[in-house]
Amino acid sequence: MAEEKTTQKLPKKAATAKKRLKQDKAQQKINKSFKKRLRTARNTFEKASAEDKQSALNIIYALYDRALKRGIYKIGKVSRMKSRYTSKLS
């Protein structure tokens, strides 16, 4: 005897869920571009000469603080990364 396949109908997404998905995608793009800015700043710090490293470090600090404020990174990661880049300075 052949089994009958039952197709379950998925419930429709509520309008608020659709809106939330749209907001999440938009915020994901913003976060991704911000992380790219941070990555560029880190590369600039690595390639900078001894005189320019301090100014590059200040930029990295500012970007990490902004990322923390926006909720992109948590405080532990920000503290750890700041510490690592400070130790690379000396």
N, C-alpha and C positions, 0 to 999 in steps of 0.2 A: 504494500500500500504506500502510495506516494504521500509524502508529507506536504501539507499545504503551507505555502509560505505566507506568513502574515506580515504585511507591511505596516509598520507603526508610523503613524503620522507624528512628526515632531511638532511640539507646540510652537505657535508663532512667537517671535520675539516681540516683547513689548516695545513701545516707542522709546521709553526711557533707556532700555537696554541698547537699542540701536544708537541712541544719542551718546551713551557712555562709550560704546565701541568707537564711534567717530572721534570723541574727545581723546580716548586713549591713543589712537593712531596719531593724532595731531601732536600730543605731548611726547610720544615716542620719537617723532621726528625732531622735535626741539631738543630733547635730551641727547639724541644721537649727534646732532650738530655741535652741542656744547661739549660733549666728550671728545669730539674731533678737535675742537679748539684747544682743549686741555692736552691732547696728545701732541699737537703741533708745538705747544709751549714747552712740553717736556723734551721734545726733540731739539728745540732751539737751545734749551738749557744744556743738553748734552754736547752740542756742537759749539757752544759759545767759548770764547777765549776767557782767560782768567779774569780779565777786567769786567767783562760783560756778564759773568755768571751771577753776580749779585742782583743786577737788574732783572735778569731772567728769572731768578728765584723769587723776587718780589711779585712778578707777574703770575708765577705758578701758585704762590700763596693766595693771591687775590682770587684766582680762578677756583682753587679748591674751596675757599671760604664761600664763594658764590654757589658752588655746587652743593655744599652742605646746606646753605640757606634754602636752596630750591628743593632739597630732598633727593638729589640725584645720588649722592653718596652719604653714608652714615658717618658719624663722628669718629669712630675707630679707624676707618679707612683713611679719612682725611688726616688724622693725627699721624698715622703710620707713614703715609706718603710724604707729608711735610718733614717728618723726622729723617726719612731716607734721603730726601733731596738736600736737607741741611747738612747731613753728614758727608754727602758728595761734594759739597762746597769747600770743605776744609781739606 
